[in-house]
C-alpha cells in the first residue's frame, strides 16, 4: 500500500466473559471462541495504515449496541458503530433516539440485523421490517445488509422500497467462492447495484473461500464483479476482523484488497479505502481519550 489513509469499514469486537456469541459453533470456528478487543486490533490496524474504523454488531440483543457506542466514545480508532435494534418493534424510532442520547450516541452510524439467520428468506419484505427500515432512514442512519447470496433478490426489493435509505451490502453478499461459481450471484449483485441507494463492502471474501486452497486470483472474479457493478464510488474496504483471521492476518487482508483494486487510479483507491466510508457513514474523527 501507499501512504494513504485507510478506514476499515467493518470489524467486530466481543468479550465472551460478558456475552456469548451463539454463532461461534463447530470445529472450523474454534479459533474465534475467545475474546477480541479493540486493543487487540489497534496495533495491526495502525501498522497497515488504518486511521479509523467502524465496529459492527455481532448479536441481536439490545445491550450490545450501547456497549459498542460507549467503547467508541473513548477509543482512539473507532469512528463509527453499526449497531442493532429490533426493526419490527413499534417503538423503533424511540429506541434509535435512546441510543443516540446515550454515551457515544453520536458514533451510531448504521443498523444491522442477522438477516442471513432468519428462517424466512423474504424476512426483509415483511411490512413491519419495511416500517423499521423507514425509521432507520428517518434517523439519518445507514442499513447494513448481512445476507447470503440467495437473499439478494429480497434485499434488492427492500432497497427499492426505501429509496431514502442507504443499504450497505456486507461481504459482497457472500458469493459462493468455495464452489467457484459466479451465477446467479453476479446477476443478483448487479441488480442491487443498479439502485442508487446501495453500496458494497469489499470484505469477507477469504472466509467464503475453501480453507487453505485460495489465492488472490481465486478472489479476483468476485472483486471484479462488484467493482464493475458498483464502481469505485460505491465500494468500501472492510477487514471483517477477527473473523478474517480464520484465513489471513490483518495486514494480509489489506494487501489482498490493495491487489484486487490494482487497476484503479489513486483517486479511485482513495474512495474505496477512505472517502466512501466517511461519506456513507458520516464519520467524524475518532474520540481521543
C-alpha positions in Angstrom: 0.0 0.0 0.0 1.0 3.6 -0.4 0.9 6.1 2.4 -2.9 6.5 2.1 -5.3 6.9 4.9 -7.5 3.8 5.3 -10.8 3.5 7.0 -11.7 -0.1 8.0 -15.4 0.0 7.5 -16.1 -3.4 9.0 -14.7 -5.2 12.1 -16.0 -6.7 15.3 -15.1 -7.0 18.9 -16.6 -9.3 21.6 -15.9 -10.3 25.2 -17.1 -13.8 25.9 -16.9 -13.2 29.6 -19.7 -10.6 29.3 -21.8 -12.0 26.4 -21.8 -15.3 24.5 -21.6 -15.4 20.7 -24.0 -18.2 19.8 -22.9 -18.1 16.1 -19.4 -19.4 17.1 -20.1 -23.1 16.7 -18.4 -26.1 15.1 -14.7 -27.0 14.8 -14.0 -24.5 12.0 -14.8 -21.6 14.3 -12.9 -22.8 17.3 -10.1 -20.1 16.8 -12.8 -17.4 17.3 -14.0 -18.8 20.6 -12.2 -16.3 22.7 -12.5 -12.6 23.4 -11.3 -10.0 20.8 -10.9 -6.3 21.9 -10.3 -3.0 20.2 -6.9 -3.0 22.0 -6.1 -6.3 20.2 -7.0 -4.8 16.9 -5.2 -1.4 17.2 -1.5 -2.4 16.6 -2.2 -4.4 13.4 -4.7 -1.8 12.1 -2.3 1.1 12.6 0.6 -0.9 11.1 -1.5 -1.4 8.0 -2.2 2.4 7.7 -5.7 2.4 9.2 -6.7 5.7 10.7 -10.3 5.0 11.7 -12.7 2.0 11.9 -16.3 1.1 12.0 -17.2 -1.6 14.5 -20.2 -3.8 13.6 -22.6 -5.7 15.9 -22.5 -9.5 16.1 -25.6 -10.5 18.1 -29.2 -9.3 18.0 -29.6 -8.3 21.6 -30.3 -4.8 22.9 -27.4 -4.4 25.3 -24.6 -4.9 22.8 -25.0 -1.6 20.9 -24.8 0.7 23.9 -21.6 -1.1 24.9 -20.1 -0.6 21.5 -21.1 3.1 21.5 -19.5 3.6 24.9 -16.4 1.9 23.6 -16.3 4.2 20.5 -16.7 7.2 22.8 -13.3 6.6 24.3 -11.4 4.6 21.8 -8.8 6.4 19.7 -9.5 4.4 16.5 -13.2 3.6 16.3 -15.1 6.4 14.4 -18.5 4.7 14.0 -20.8 1.9 15.2 -23.2 -0.2 13.2 -25.5 -1.5 15.9 -28.7 -3.4 16.3 -32.2 -2.6 17.3 -35.4 -4.5 16.6 -36.6 -3.3 13.2 -40.1 -4.8 13.8 -40.7 -3.0 17.2 -43.5 -0.4 17.1 -41.2 1.9 19.1 -38.1 1.7 16.9 -37.9 5.5 16.4 -37.7 5.9 20.2 -35.2 3.1 20.5 -32.9 4.8 17.9 -33.3 8.1 19.7 -32.4 6.5 23.0 -29.2 5.1 21.5 -28.3 8.5 20.2 -28.8 10.1 23.6 -26.6 7.6 25.5 -22.8 7.7 25.8 -21.2 7.6 22.4 -24.5 8.0 20.7 -23.1 10.4 18.2 -21.0 7.5 16.9 -24.0 5.5 15.8 -23.8 5.4 12.0 -25.9 2.4 11.0 -28.1 -0.6 12.0 -27.7 -4.2 11.1 -29.7 -7.4 11.7 -28.6 -11.0 11.0 -30.9 -11.4 8.1 -28.9 -14.5 6.9 -30.1 -16.3 10.0 -33.8 -15.6 9.7 -35.8 -18.8 8.7 -37.9 -16.7 6.3 -35.8 -15.9 3.2 -38.0 -12.9 2.5 -37.8 -11.5 6.0 -36.7 -8.1 4.6 -40.0 -7.9 2.7 -42.3 -8.1 5.8 -44.3 -4.9 6.3 -43.1 -4.5 9.9 -39.5 -4.7 8.6 -40.2 -2.1 5.9 -41.5 0.3 8.5 -38.4 -0.3 10.6 -36.1 0.4 7.6 -38.1 3.7 7.0 -37.4 4.6 10.6 -33.7 4.0 10.2 -33.7 6.3 7.1 -35.6 8.9 9.1 -32.9 8.8 11.7 -30.3 9.5 9.1 -28.5 6.2 9.5 -27.4 3.6 7.0 -28.5 -0.1 7.0 -26.0 -2.9 6.6 -27.2 -6.0 4.8 -25.7 -9.2 6.0 -27.3 -11.7 3.7 -26.4 -14.9 1.9 -26.4 -14.8 -1.9 -29.8 -16.5 -2.2 -31.3 -13.5 -0.4 -30.0 -10.8 -2.6 -33.3 -10.5 -4.6 -35.2 -9.7 -1.4 -32.5 -7.2 -0.4 -32.9 -5.5 -3.8 -36.7 -5.3 -3.3 -36.2 -3.8 0.2 -33.8 -1.2 -1.1 -36.2 -0.2 -3.9 -39.0 0.2 -1.3 -37.0 2.6 0.9 -35.1 4.8 -1.6 -34.2 7.3 1.1 -32.0 4.7 3.0 -28.5 3.8 2.0 -28.2 0.0 2.0 -24.6 -1.3 2.6 -24.0 -4.8 1.3 -21.7 -6.7 3.6 -19.1 -9.2 2.3 -20.3 -8.9 -1.4 -23.5 -10.7 -0.4 -21.4 -13.8 0.4 -20.8 -15.2 -3.1 -20.1 -19.0 -3.5 -16.4 -18.6 -3.8 -15.6 -22.1 -2.4 -17.8 -23.6 -5.2 -16.1 -21.4 -7.8 -19.5 -20.2 -9.1 -20.4 -16.7 -10.2 -24.0 -17.1 -11.2 -26.7 -16.4 -10.1 -24.9 -14.3 -7.5 -23.3 -11.9 -10.1 -26.6 -11.2 -11.8 -28.3 -10.6 -8.5 -25.5 -8.2 -7.3 -25.8 -6.2 -10.5 -29.5 -5.7 -9.9 -28.8 -4.5 -6.4 -26.0 -2.2 -7.6 -28.3 -0.6 -10.2 -30.2 1.1 -7.4 -28.7 4.5 -6.5 -29.0 3.9 -2.7 -26.8 0.9 -2.5 -23.1 0.4 -1.8 -21.0 -2.7 -1.1 -18.2 -3.6 1.3 -15.1 -5.2 -0.2 -14.9 -7.5 2.8 -15.4 -11.1 4.0 -14.2 -12.8 0.8 -11.5 -15.0 2.4 -13.9 -16.8 4.7 -16.1 -17.7 1.8 -13.2 -19.4 0.0 -12.0 -23.0 0.6 -9.7 -23.0 3.6 -6.1 -23.3 2.6 -7.0 -23.5 -1.1 -7.4 -19.9 -2.2 -5.3 -17.1 -3.5 -5.8 -13.5 -4.7 -6.6 -15.0 -8.1 -9.4 -17.1 -6.6 -11.0 -13.9 -5.2 -10.4 -11.7 -8.3 -13.5 -12.7 -10.3 -15.8 -11.7 -7.4 -14.0 -8.5 -6.6 -14.0 -7.6 -10.3 -17.8 -8.2 -10.4 -18.6 -5.7 -7.7 -16.0 -3.2 -9.0 -17.8 -3.3 -12.3 -21.3 -3.4 -10.8 -20.9 -0.7 -8.1 -17.9 1.2 -9.3 -15.2 2.6 -7.1 -17.5 5.3 -5.9 -19.8 2.8 -4.2 -17.3 0.3 -2.6 -15.9 0.4 0.9 -13.0 -1.6 2.3 -13.6 -3.7 5.4 -11.3 -6.2 7.1 -14.0 -8.4 8.8 -11.5 -8.8 11.7 -11.3 -11.0 13.7 -13.4 -13.4 11.5 -10.8 -12.9 8.7 -8.1 -14.4 11.0 -9.5 -17.8 10.2 -7.8 -17.4 6.8 -5.5 -14.4 6.9 -3.9 -11.9 9.2 -4.9 -8.3 9.2 -2.0 -7.0 7.2 -2.6 -9.7 4.6 -6.3 -8.7 4.2 -5.3 -5.1 3.5 -2.7 -6.2 1.0 -5.2 -8.5 -0.8 -7.7 -5.7 -1.1 -4.9 -3.5 -2.5 -4.1 -6.1 -5.1 -7.7 -6.7 -6.0 -8.1 -3.0 -6.7 -4.8 -2.6 -8.5 -6.4 -1.4 -11.7 -7.9 1.7 -10.1 -6.4 5.1 -10.1 -5.0 6.7 -6.9 -8.1 8.8 -6.6 -10.4 5.8 -7.1 -8.4 3.8 -4.5 -8.8 6.7 -2.0 -12.6 6.4 -2.4 -12.6 2.7 -1.8 -10.2 2.8 1.2 -11.3 6.0 2.8 -13.6 8.5 1.3 -16.7 6.3 0.6 -16.8 5.1 4.2 -16.6 8.6 5.5 -19.4 9.7 3.2 -21.7 6.7 3.6 -21.4 6.6 7.4 -20.9 10.3 8.1 -17.8 9.5 10.1 -16.1 12.1 12.3 -12.5 11.6 13.6 -12.4 9.1 16.5 -12.5 10.4 20.0 -9.2 10.8 21.8 -9.2 9.6 25.5 
